[in-house]
Amino acid sequence: MNTYGGVDLKQAAFMTSLSGPAGVLWPIALIWLMNRLGAARAMALNYIFAACALGSFALITIYPGVGWLIACGYGAFLGGATSGFYTLCTMAYPTTLRATGMSWAVGAGRVFSLFVPVLGGLAIASAVKPQVIAIALATPLLIVMVATLFLRPLLEKAQKFNT
């Protein structure tokens, strides 16, 4: 936000500090959405929101105030993605495989998450345009959103089998 949007360092730090509370509050609302829409649909909606929030990074050079949306959206919707992922796992895996399946999935996510800061740092150091970074941030979220929607019928089938 400071490098691309020219946001004062103190204000950028305050913006990003809001990602923590947003990451606590949004999952509570996501539970309500899951009860209303079903887990897969609510998670698909969460991923759309996340893609929009992180994709708005493309606007940071034009409107630095979008940093508030990016910071809150990052905390809220990626926090929601994590907590919602656990819900989807409990629905997808049979009880006998649940702990192993979730552990492998979480472990794989943690391994790949090691590369994100490195890639982000390289992008900033290489002066990659914010529009390219926004596409790089939003595209995987949109792919996961589509995958989540395709997962819905399988989750319904698994729920019938597990009960």
C-alpha positions as CSV (number, residue, x, y, z in Angstrom):
1,M,0.0,0.0,0.0
2,N,2.9,2.3,0.7
3,T,4.9,1.3,-2.4
4,Y,2.1,1.3,-4.9
5,G,-0.5,3.6,-3.4
6,G,1.7,6.1,-1.6
7,V,-0.2,5.5,1.6
8,D,1.7,6.8,4.6
9,L,3.6,4.0,6.4
10,K,1.8,4.6,9.7
11,Q,-1.7,4.6,8.0
12,A,-0.7,1.5,6.0
13,A,0.2,-0.3,9.2
14,F,-3.1,0.7,10.8
15,M,-5.0,-0.5,7.6
16,T,-3.4,-3.9,7.7
17,S,-3.9,-4.2,11.5
18,L,-7.7,-4.3,10.8
19,S,-7.3,-7.7,9.0
20,G,-7.1,-9.4,12.4
21,P,-10.5,-8.3,13.8
22,A,-12.1,-8.8,10.3
23,G,-10.7,-12.3,10.3
24,V,-12.5,-13.0,13.6
25,L,-15.8,-11.3,12.8
26,W,-16.5,-12.5,9.2
27,P,-16.3,-16.2,10.0
28,I,-19.2,-15.7,12.5
29,A,-21.3,-14.2,9.7
30,L,-20.1,-17.0,7.4
31,I,-21.6,-19.5,9.8
32,W,-25.0,-17.8,9.4
33,L,-24.6,-17.8,5.6
34,M,-23.7,-21.5,5.7
35,N,-26.9,-22.2,7.6
36,R,-28.9,-20.2,5.1
37,L,-27.3,-21.1,1.8
38,G,-25.4,-24.3,2.5
39,A,-21.7,-24.6,3.1
40,A,-20.6,-24.9,-0.6
41,R,-22.6,-21.9,-1.7
42,A,-21.6,-19.8,1.2
43,M,-17.9,-20.6,0.6
44,A,-18.3,-19.8,-3.1
45,L,-19.7,-16.4,-2.1
46,N,-16.8,-16.0,0.4
47,Y,-14.3,-16.7,-2.4
48,I,-16.0,-14.1,-4.7
49,F,-15.8,-11.5,-2.0
50,A,-12.1,-12.4,-1.4
51,A,-11.3,-12.2,-5.1
52,C,-13.0,-8.7,-5.3
53,A,-11.2,-7.5,-2.2
54,L,-7.8,-8.6,-3.3
55,G,-8.5,-7.8,-6.9
56,S,-9.1,-4.3,-5.9
57,F,-5.4,-4.0,-5.5
58,A,-5.4,-3.0,-9.1
59,L,-7.0,0.3,-8.1
60,I,-4.4,1.2,-5.4
61,T,-2.5,3.6,-7.6
62,I,-5.6,5.5,-8.5
63,Y,-7.4,5.4,-5.2
64,P,-5.1,4.6,-2.2
65,G,-8.1,4.5,0.1
66,V,-8.9,1.1,-1.4
67,G,-6.3,-0.2,1.0
68,W,-8.9,-0.3,3.7
69,L,-11.0,-2.7,1.6
70,I,-7.9,-4.8,0.7
71,A,-6.8,-5.1,4.4
72,C,-10.3,-5.8,5.8
73,G,-11.1,-8.1,2.9
74,Y,-7.9,-10.0,3.3
75,G,-8.5,-10.7,6.9
76,A,-12.2,-11.4,6.6
77,F,-12.5,-13.5,3.5
78,L,-9.2,-15.4,3.7
79,G,-10.0,-16.0,7.4
80,G,-13.4,-17.2,6.3
81,A,-11.8,-19.4,3.7
82,T,-9.7,-21.1,6.3
83,S,-12.5,-21.7,8.8
84,G,-15.0,-22.6,6.0
85,F,-12.5,-25.0,4.6
86,Y,-12.6,-27.0,7.9
87,T,-16.3,-27.2,7.6
88,L,-16.1,-28.4,4.0
89,C,-13.6,-31.1,5.1
90,T,-15.8,-32.4,7.8
91,M,-18.6,-32.7,5.2
92,A,-16.4,-34.3,2.5
93,Y,-14.4,-36.9,4.5
94,P,-16.0,-39.9,6.2
95,T,-15.4,-39.9,9.9
96,T,-12.7,-42.6,9.7
97,L,-10.6,-40.5,7.3
98,R,-11.5,-37.0,8.5
99,A,-8.4,-36.3,10.7
100,T,-6.0,-37.7,8.1
101,G,-7.6,-35.9,5.1
102,M,-7.8,-32.6,6.9
103,S,-4.2,-32.9,8.1
104,W,-2.9,-33.5,4.7
105,A,-5.0,-30.7,3.2
106,V,-3.9,-28.2,5.8
107,G,-0.3,-29.3,5.6
108,A,-0.2,-28.9,1.8
109,G,-1.7,-25.4,2.2
110,R,0.9,-24.4,4.8
111,V,3.7,-25.7,2.6
112,F,2.5,-23.7,-0.4
113,S,1.8,-20.6,1.8
114,L,5.6,-20.4,2.4
115,F,6.1,-19.2,-1.2
116,V,3.5,-16.4,-1.2
117,P,5.5,-13.8,0.7
118,V,8.6,-14.7,-1.4
119,L,6.6,-14.2,-4.6
120,G,5.0,-11.0,-3.3
121,G,8.4,-9.6,-2.3
122,L,9.8,-10.5,-5.7
123,A,6.9,-8.8,-7.5
124,I,7.3,-5.6,-5.5
125,A,11.1,-5.6,-5.9
126,S,10.7,-6.2,-9.7
127,A,8.1,-3.3,-9.9
128,V,5.4,-5.6,-11.2
129,K,2.3,-3.5,-11.9
130,P,-0.5,-3.6,-9.3
131,Q,-2.9,-4.8,-12.0
132,V,-0.8,-7.9,-12.6
133,I,-0.5,-8.5,-8.8
134,A,-4.3,-8.1,-8.5
135,I,-4.9,-10.7,-11.2
136,A,-2.4,-13.1,-9.5
137,L,-4.2,-12.7,-6.2
138,A,-7.8,-13.0,-7.5
139,T,-7.4,-15.8,-10.1
140,P,-6.7,-18.6,-7.7
141,L,-9.7,-17.5,-5.5
142,L,-12.0,-17.6,-8.5
143,I,-10.8,-21.0,-9.5
144,V,-11.4,-22.3,-5.9
145,M,-14.9,-20.7,-6.1
146,V,-15.8,-22.7,-9.2
147,A,-14.3,-25.8,-7.7
148,T,-16.4,-25.3,-4.5
149,L,-19.6,-25.1,-6.6
150,F,-18.7,-28.3,-8.4
151,L,-18.0,-29.8,-5.0
152,R,-21.6,-29.1,-3.8
153,P,-23.3,-32.3,-5.2
154,L,-20.5,-34.4,-3.9
155,L,-20.9,-32.9,-0.4
156,E,-24.6,-33.6,-0.4
157,K,-23.9,-37.2,-1.4
158,A,-21.2,-37.6,1.2
159,Q,-23.6,-36.1,3.9
160,K,-26.2,-38.8,3.0
161,F,-23.6,-41.5,3.2
162,N,-22.1,-40.3,6.5
163,T,-25.4,-40.1,8.4
